[in-house]
Amino acid sequence: MLKTRVIPTLLWKSESLVKGIAFNSWRRIGTVLPAIKVYNTRDVDELILVDIEATREKREPDYESIKTFSAECFVPFSVGGGIREVDMIRKLLFVGADKVCINSAAYENPDLIAHSSRYFGSQCIISSIDVRKMPNGTYQCFSHCGSRPTGWNPAAWAKKVQHLGAGEILLTSIERDGTMQGYDLDLLRCVSAQVDIPVIVSGGAGNYEHMRSALKEGGASAVAAASIFHFTEQTPLEAKRYLQEKGIQIRL
Amino acid sequence: MSVAIVDYGMGNLGSVYRAFQECGAESFISNNPVKIMSADHIVMPGVGAFSEGMRRLQSDGLVEPLRKAALEMRTPFLGICLGMQLLADKGYEGGETEGLKLVPGVVQRFIPDMPSTRIPHIGWNQVKWEVDSPIKKNLPDEHDFYFVHSYHFVTKDTKDIVATTPYCGRFVSVVAHGNVFGTQFHPEKSSKVGFRVIRNFLSL
């Protein structure tokens, strides 16, 4: 049986590990390398690392740093931030990434998803989708770390990226991010029902029950979380034990 | 002892190199046929599409040297993920394409067995060892390894099946044919049990 993954997310900015609330008020919580070492030692299911400034600063991924990080990571390692060209993905795989997350560049150039998945395989390409709930109650995708509206409805965009060849979706609710009030299950349901590829839900996990409901009621294939692991005593291992008690297949 | 990690432009080469280093191997990444053929062990990693992988191996002039190393020189050979799939006679990803023909079989796309089954198959899943094999040494009969793929290997001969994994029914997750081995999972990303598989391969 395929096991459900619990994935710590590491956000990275100016050499620091950071965490914000609703993609804002970033707080420095440490450095990246020790966090990766700890998660590797604890044998987590997978790690996602996103450089949140690369796109806005219009620079390439920081390959040298990623090489240093990946050297300590013997679990699956997904890397995002600043990816605009197929060749950047090749370089990331060369320095130790296993999968890549593409977000902002895909709205401007959807062919990036098509070309990169044709070349590296769908399973290598995660389409990262950041979504804001608008004042009128509808959802809209935002690029550039939540700062630019794209006009895309998340369910429609998710279908499009799947069609283009993305192998997974990392779906983040911008408002819920860092609040620890629970994932946005309405958003999750409307996206997971529209695609056949796995959806990793992100943004809002505050306890293990939030994870269970996203998996059981929201249709998520995996759960990603940051604040719950950074700011509370809760751990990925305990999360998995809880999920197992609730009848979800996990890897211990 | 030297380990050649075959660079045909498609692998998660950094991860594989680090894992082999961590397991005590002296390895090098190369697309040079002469250097690859001189190695004591050959590893072919790979993420990507079958047709593109074969196209790259051909344009780098690696198809015949790899076949020669595996079949004539009997160099221990490990294909990982796409690297395992390329060992087959042919694959269908990106159009019907001939493979390296080192392990008889074909590579086909998963057909979902339930509406809720998602493809690609991504995550940790159970590897059930069907027969004893040098690559299984000191491993439990069943354990979780990390997978990420949409296609799977269908062997021609059941005797080449070393392990299977339950997804869309059951698929072949490890093959062995003489000195040629393939794992559909990523040993370099499967933490401690993955290292065990790598060490077993290195001891061949």
Interface residues (C-beta under 8 A of the other chain):
Chain A: M1 L2 K3 T4 R5 D43 D45 E46 K67 S70 A71 F74 V75 P76 F77 R90 L93 F94 V95 G96 A97 D98 K99 R118 Y119 F120 G121 S122 Q123 C124 G167 E168 D196 I197 P198 S221 A222 R251
Chain B: G9 M10 G11 N12 L13 G14 S15 R18 A19 E22 V47 G48 A49 E52 L82 E93 G94 P112 R118 I119 P120 H121 I122 G123 W124 N125 Q126 D144 Y146 V148 H149 S150 P166 Y167 H186 E188 K189 S191 K192 G194 F195
